[in-house]
């Protein structure tokens, strides 16, 4: 049975904090990075397509063969509605029926987990792994420094940094 880690996050943008979580998941056969299309708690985010480009660049930089970006939220999207974790995990179970799926939560979502739609059922049917960052760098740190025109070289990977610099995301026009 394959072991799959489903790591959902805004990736707004991907940070070295995300990387520290991902590298701690090396015992999984596959690690799916799942950028959220809409944030369930109304958080403003960089345009989804831009975040997907950033996640793809991030994956290239971290260079782990078992990591890939999932398009599951695109598949499940209902217009202007967040994709619920329960629905996402149900669909992943259908997509990978012979796999053991673990939903990875960052520490910022731990306290919100009881508010997740069907949280008790999630606990019943899937594994949950709370995975704190080994490097405490948050996407909000990147956005704040960008907004203030400060250097972010030590907060994200080189390709993500490059994309942020060359797109309108760097200047804040797409959701910072």
Buried (B, 14 or more C-beta within 10 A) or exposed (E): EEBBBBBBBBBBBBBBBBBBBBBBBEEBEBBBBBBBBBEBEEEEBBBBEBBBBBBBBBBEBBEBEBBBBBEBBEEBBEEEEBBBBBBBBBBBBEBBEEBBBBBBBBEBBEEEBEEBEBBEEBEEEBBBBEBBBEBEBBBBBBBEBBEEEEEBEEBBBEBBBBBBEEBBBBEEEBBB
